[in-house]
Amino acid sequence: MFRPILCSVMMLSVCGVGFLVVIPTIPAAAGNPVKPIQIGISNTFFQGRPKVFVQIAADDLKELLAMTGLNGEFVAKDGAMEVAEKLHAKQLDFGILHAHEFAWVLQKYPDLKPLLIAANKQHDSRAFLIVHKNGPVKTIADLRGKNLDMPIGNKDHCRLFAEKNCADKGSAAFFGVIDHSPTQFEALDRVALDKVQATIIDTEGLVHYKETRGPVFAKNLTVLQQSEVFPPSVIVYRKGSVSEAVLRDFQDALLKANTIEQGRDMMKRWHIEAFEAIPKDYSKCLADVLKRYPTPIALPSIK
């Protein structure tokens, strides 16, 4: 049962994906301060973002921590494998990873366990390759040497999709120029105006554009190819390294995050519908992702 405890509402803005983390704070006995809860997030969530972006997120966290008295720390400097290593070494209590990253690191650290997923409104994470409806591009091969817009804020599965489908040498060698618009909205506008030949965006970007500029999309744009569904991002921990009490309270608080007014507002702003229990088929979904996107020799990490 969820106990009346202090909670911190923590907003992590990551590449267009938000994580709202509500962490239970149990008052410590006098003279015995609570050890900070260590939470690591894969820095690939910050793909293309300036360092100041991470600092802003950290400042938001500190302000919220001060409001609630939570004793915790947010670490966003490591790649997925480094997060996994620190979870294994008990240097972190929880980690936040893309689903495909979790599938990769499980090969080396099978003692890592999923706790909750972060679900969006669509419950459908895909990558979409968009081109001009009336242009000459009819297949991916027609894009060789052409210009692609990979907007800042794209989710990491958009990068995976591009690398898998754009020849053996990768997207950088396949396309003539790769631009990075500030938003997915602007990238789609550029394709519609014939300023660039293609863009790759995620489900939320496509839905948002169709909702706000439906006629423009219908007249000028088309989906050339779309990816398979990617499982939702996940909060993980090492089995046995976190006490059952902390694990239970942490999970219960996250599941109730959207019932807190401040938490609900933040979740809406960062496109998170709710934190949810791990689906029954999640292991199969991870296996499918691993089959389609095998573990790279060196996992991506933003330095």
N, C-alpha and C positions, 0 to 999 in steps of 0.2 A: 504494500500500500504506500502511496506517495505521502511522505511526511511533510508537515509544515516546516519549511526551511527557507533560508535566504537564497535567492537565485540571482545569477548574473546573466544578462542578455548580451551576448557577444555577436557583433556583426563582422563577418569576414567577407569583403567584397573581392571576388576573385574572377577576373576575366569574364565578367558578365554572369558569373554564377555566384550566388551568395550563400554563405553558410552562417546560419544563426545558431549560436551555441549557448544554451542555457545551462550553466554549471552549478550544481548544488554547493552551497557553502555551509558547512557545519561548524558552528562556533567552537573555537579551541578553548581548552582549559587555560586558566590564567598561568602565564609564564611558559606555555607550551604551544607555540604558534603552529598553525596548520602548514604542512609542507605544500608548496605550490603544486597544483596540478599542471603537468607539462603536456601541452598539446602541439603536435607538429603537423604542418600541412605541406604537401608537396608544392615546391615552388613553381611547378609547371602550371599551376592555377593562375600565376601572374605573368604568363607568357606575353611578351611585348610591352608590359607595363614598366614605367620608370620606377626606380627605387623609392621615390617619394610616395608612390602609391601604396607600397607596403608600409611605409612609415605612418601614413594617414590611418591605415587600418589598425596599426599598433596603437596609435594615439586614441582612436575610438575605443579600443579595448581597455586601455588604461582608465579612460574616463568612466566607462561602465563598471569597471572593477571598483573604482573609488566610490561609486554610487551605492554599490551593494556590499562592499567589504570582502569580495572574493579574493582568495589568495591563489592566483593561478598565473601561468605564463603561456604566451602564444609564440611559437617559433615557426618562421616561414622562410628560412634560408636554405633548406635542404631539398634535394631531389627525392624522388620516391624511394629509391634504394637506401639512401641515407636515413630517411624517416623509418624505414623498416628495420634497419640496423640498430637504430637508437631504441626502437620499441623492443627489439630482441634483447638489447643490453640493459633494459629497464631504465634508460635515460629519458624516455618519454612514456607517458601513461596512455595517451590516445594519439592516433594519427588520422589525417583526412587525405584520402587518395582518390584519384580517378579509378573507375572500375577496372579499366585495362591495366593500370599500374598495379592494382591489388592482385590481379591475375598473374602479373609478371613476378612480383616479389614473393608470392606464395610458393613459387618454385624453389626458392632458397630458404624461406622462413615459413614452413607449414604450420607453425604454432600461432600465427597471426589469425585472429578471428574477426569477422564482421559484426558490428554492433547494431548500426542503423544505416539506412540509406537516406539521402536527401532527395525527395521527389519534387518535380516541378508540376505545373498544372497539366501539361500535356502527357506526362508519364511516357514520353517518347523522345529519346535523344538520338538524332540522326545528323549526318552531314549532307548538305545539298550543294551540288555543283550547278550554278545558275549561269545561263548565257542569254544573249538577246534572242527573242522569239523569231525575229525576221532576219537574223544574221546567217552567215555562211557555216557556222559551227554546228555540225550534226552528230559528231562523235568526239570522244576525248582526244583521239588522234589528231583531229582538226585544230586542236589548241596548241600543238607543238610550236614553240617559238612565239606564241601570242602572250598577251599580258594578263596576269591574274591579280585580283585584289583579295588578299587574305586579311580581313579587317582585324584591328586590335580588339581584343575581347572575345575572339573566337575560342570555343572550348577545344580542349586538346584532341578530341576525337576528330575534329576537322583536319588537323595536321596529319593524323594517322591516315585518314581517308585520302588526302592528297598524295602522301608518299606511296601509298599502296597502288593507286590508280594512275599515277603519272610516270610511267616507264621505270625501268630498273635503276636508273641513275638518280631518281628522286625529283621532286618538284623544282628545285633550284636549277637543275640542268635542263628540265623539260620546257619550262616557260621562258619567254624572252625576258620579262621583267615581272617581279612580284612586288606589288604595292601594298601598303598597309593603311587603309582608311581608318579614321578614328572610331567609326561605328559600322556595324553591319548594315544599318539603314543607308548610310552614305555609300557603301560599297555597291549596294543594289541600285541606287540612283545612278552611279557611274556606269554600270552595265546598261541600264535602261537608256542612258544618253550616249551610248557607244563610245564612252571615254576609256573603257577597258573591256576586254573580250569576255571575261568570266570572273566569278567570285565563288567562294565556298563559305557557306554560313551554316548555322545550326538551326534546330527546330524552332526555338523561341524567336530567333531573328526573322525567320520566314513567316511565322504566324503573326508577329508584330507588324511586319511590313504589309502583309495582306489585309490586316485589320485596318490599318491607317491609310494605305495607298493601294487598295485592291484593284481599282481600274487601271492604274499605272502598271501593276504587275501583269494583269490579264492581257493588256495590249502589247507590252514590250518584253516581258520576261518569260522564261520557261525553265523547268528543271531538266537538265540534261541527264543527270544521274544522281541517285541518292544512296546513302550507305545503309547497312543493316542497322537495327536498333542497338544502341549501346546501353548497357546497364547503368543505373544511376551511380553517382559518386557515393563513397562509403566512409563511415567512421569505423576505424579498426583498433584493436588492442591485442596485446599478447596474452594468451591464456595463462592464468596463474600469476600474472605480475600486478594486477590491480585487485584490491580487496573486493569481495562480493558486495559489501555495503556501498562502496564508492561506485562500483559498476552499476548497481541497481539504481542508486539515486541519480547518477549521471544520465542513465537511459530514461528513467521516468521523467526527469526534467525536460529532456529533449523532446520526448513524445508529447509533452504538454506545452511546448514552446508557443504553438499557435493559439493557445487559449489565453496567453498573456497579452494585454493590449499593445505594449511596446514591442513585444516580440512579434506579434502578428503584423504590425505595421512594417517592421524591418523585413520580415519574410516576404511580404508582398512587394516591397521595393526591390528585393534581390531575387525575385522570381522563384522563391521556394514555397511550395504549397504546404508541405509538412515533412517532418522527420517520421519515418515509418519503420516498422519491423522488417527484418530481412525477408524478402519473398522466398517461398519454398523452392523456387526454381533458380535461385540466385547462383548456386554453385554450377549449375548447367550453363547459365548465361556466361559466367566467367570462363568456363571451359570452351564455349563457342568463340568468345573473344580471343582467347589464347590461340585457338586453332587458326582464326583469320588473321590475327596480328601477333605472331610469335614474339617472344621476349627478345628485344634487340641486344646486340653485344654490349652496348653501353646505353643505359637508360637515359632518356633526355633529362636535362637539368638546366635550369636557368641560372647563370652566374651573375 
